[in-house]
Amino acid sequence: MADWHELFVPDTPLVEIVVRGSVMYLALFILLRVILKRESGTTGVTDLLVIVLLADAAQNGMSGGYRSVTDGVLLVGVIIGWSYLLNAVAYRWPAAARLIRPGSLVLVRNGRIVRENMRRELITDEELHTLLREQGVVDLDQVREVRMEADGRFSVTTRTPGRPRDAQGGLG
């Protein structure tokens, strides 16, 4: 027979759950923003973070890592709450949005590789050329701009055929 008290009455102090959930969410959010920006592909970093943390929190609540379902539900609520709060802050304050949702980064401009940005994101020339070939671009001279977007995807803008090259063009 089920122990209803153990199932629904938290055995962990509620403040501890909120603090643990907050610290883990914010720590992973910062690490993913700084370190794994380009690894996230088409899934936004925040989406990936929420999915991973929710899965772990829900698993603990369901499997008995916590004694009560309430502990797991509260932790899931804390994680969703932080996600919502950070999105709301980014929406309302542009300065905060730059930290929470970093902008795109130019990797190639007018056919020239921006080496500093490539180094900062640890992107090799071979990775860049692979990306360009996947987009049907054979030569850097064809490229107006390559950007690494905030979600880790790359966007490529090519020059209009028949237009003269910009004076700043050339291989990097």
C-alpha positions as CSV (number, residue, x, y, z in Angstrom):
1,M,0.0,0.0,0.0
2,A,1.2,3.5,-0.8
3,D,2.5,5.8,1.9
4,W,0.6,8.9,0.9
5,H,2.4,11.1,3.4
6,E,5.8,10.1,2.0
7,L,4.5,10.5,-1.5
8,F,3.2,14.1,-1.2
9,V,4.9,15.7,1.8
10,P,8.4,17.1,0.9
11,D,11.3,15.6,2.7
12,T,13.7,18.2,1.5
13,P,13.3,21.8,2.7
14,L,11.5,23.8,0.0
15,V,14.1,26.6,0.2
16,E,16.9,24.1,-0.5
17,I,15.1,22.9,-3.6
18,V,14.7,26.4,-4.9
19,V,18.3,27.3,-4.2
20,R,19.6,24.1,-5.8
21,G,17.4,24.5,-8.9
22,S,18.4,28.1,-9.2
23,V,22.1,27.5,-8.9
24,M,22.1,24.6,-11.3
25,Y,20.0,26.5,-13.9
26,L,22.1,29.7,-13.8
27,A,25.4,27.8,-13.8
28,L,24.5,25.7,-16.7
29,F,22.9,28.6,-18.5
30,I,26.2,30.6,-18.2
31,L,28.4,27.7,-19.2
32,L,26.3,26.8,-22.2
33,R,26.2,30.5,-23.4
34,V,30.0,30.9,-23.0
35,I,31.4,27.5,-24.0
36,L,28.9,25.5,-26.1
37,K,27.3,28.2,-28.2
38,R,28.1,26.6,-31.5
39,E,27.5,23.1,-30.3
40,S,23.8,23.6,-29.8
41,G,22.9,23.5,-33.5
42,T,19.3,24.3,-34.2
43,T,18.1,23.9,-30.7
44,G,18.4,27.0,-28.7
45,V,20.8,26.8,-25.8
46,T,18.0,27.8,-23.4
47,D,15.7,25.1,-24.9
48,L,18.5,22.5,-24.5
49,L,19.1,23.5,-20.9
50,V,15.5,23.4,-19.9
51,I,15.0,20.0,-21.5
52,V,18.1,18.5,-19.7
53,L,17.2,20.0,-16.4
54,L,13.5,19.1,-16.6
55,A,14.4,15.6,-17.5
56,D,16.7,15.2,-14.6
57,A,14.4,16.9,-12.1
58,A,11.4,14.9,-13.3
59,Q,13.4,11.7,-13.2
60,N,14.4,12.3,-9.6
61,G,10.8,13.1,-8.7
62,M,9.4,10.0,-10.4
63,S,12.1,7.5,-9.5
64,G,12.3,8.2,-5.8
65,G,15.5,10.2,-5.8
66,Y,13.3,12.4,-3.8
67,R,10.8,10.8,-1.5
68,S,8.0,13.1,-2.5
69,V,6.5,14.0,-5.8
70,T,6.3,17.6,-4.4
71,D,10.1,17.9,-4.3
72,G,10.4,17.0,-8.0
73,V,7.4,19.2,-9.0
74,L,8.9,22.2,-7.1
75,L,12.2,21.7,-8.8
76,V,10.6,21.6,-12.2
77,G,8.7,24.7,-11.4
78,V,11.9,26.5,-10.3
79,I,13.6,25.6,-13.6
80,I,10.7,26.7,-15.7
81,G,10.4,29.9,-13.6
82,W,14.0,30.8,-14.3
83,S,13.6,30.2,-18.0
84,Y,10.5,32.4,-18.1
85,L,12.1,35.1,-16.0
86,L,15.2,35.3,-18.1
87,N,13.2,35.4,-21.3
88,A,11.0,38.2,-19.8
89,V,14.0,40.2,-18.7
90,A,15.6,39.9,-22.2
91,Y,12.3,41.0,-23.8
92,R,11.9,44.1,-21.6
93,W,15.5,45.3,-21.3
94,P,17.8,45.4,-24.4
95,A,20.9,45.6,-22.3
96,A,20.0,42.4,-20.5
97,A,19.1,40.8,-23.8
98,R,22.6,41.2,-25.0
99,L,23.8,39.1,-22.1
100,I,21.0,36.5,-22.1
101,R,20.7,36.2,-25.9
102,P,24.1,37.1,-27.4
103,G,24.0,38.4,-31.0
104,S,25.5,36.9,-34.1
105,L,29.2,36.9,-34.7
106,V,30.7,37.7,-38.1
107,L,33.2,35.0,-39.2
108,V,33.7,36.2,-42.8
109,R,33.1,39.7,-44.2
110,N,33.5,40.6,-47.9
111,G,35.5,37.4,-48.6
112,R,37.9,37.9,-45.7
113,I,38.0,35.6,-42.7
114,V,37.7,37.5,-39.4
115,R,40.4,35.6,-37.6
116,E,39.8,37.0,-34.1
117,N,36.2,35.8,-34.2
118,M,37.2,32.4,-35.6
119,R,39.7,32.0,-32.7
120,R,37.2,33.1,-30.1
121,E,34.7,30.4,-31.2
122,L,37.5,27.8,-31.9
123,I,36.4,27.3,-35.5
124,T,39.0,26.1,-37.9
125,D,39.4,27.1,-41.5
126,E,38.5,23.5,-42.5
127,E,35.2,23.7,-40.5
128,L,34.4,27.0,-42.2
129,H,35.2,25.7,-45.7
130,T,33.1,22.6,-45.0
131,L,30.2,24.9,-44.0
132,L,30.6,26.9,-47.1
133,R,30.7,23.8,-49.4
134,E,27.5,22.6,-47.7
135,Q,25.9,26.0,-48.8
136,G,27.2,25.5,-52.4
137,V,30.0,28.1,-52.0
138,V,33.3,27.1,-53.5
139,D,35.4,30.2,-53.0
140,L,35.6,32.9,-50.2
141,D,35.4,35.5,-53.0
142,Q,31.7,34.5,-53.4
143,V,30.9,35.4,-49.8
144,R,29.6,38.7,-48.5
145,E,29.2,37.5,-45.0
146,V,29.2,34.4,-42.8
147,R,27.7,34.7,-39.3
148,M,27.4,32.4,-36.4
149,E,24.0,33.1,-35.0
150,A,23.1,33.1,-31.3
151,D,21.7,29.6,-31.5
152,G,24.9,28.2,-33.0
153,R,23.7,27.9,-36.6
154,F,25.6,29.6,-39.4
155,S,24.1,31.9,-42.0
156,V,25.9,32.6,-45.3
157,T,25.2,35.6,-47.5
158,T,26.8,35.5,-50.9
159,R,27.6,38.3,-53.3
160,T,25.1,39.0,-56.1
161,P,26.4,37.4,-59.3
162,G,27.8,39.9,-61.7
163,R,28.4,42.6,-59.1
164,P,32.0,43.9,-58.8
165,R,33.9,42.8,-55.7
166,D,34.1,45.2,-52.8
167,A,37.5,46.9,-52.4
168,Q,37.9,45.2,-49.1
169,G,37.6,41.7,-50.5
170,G,40.2,39.0,-50.7
171,L,41.1,35.8,-48.9
172,G,42.0,35.9,-45.2
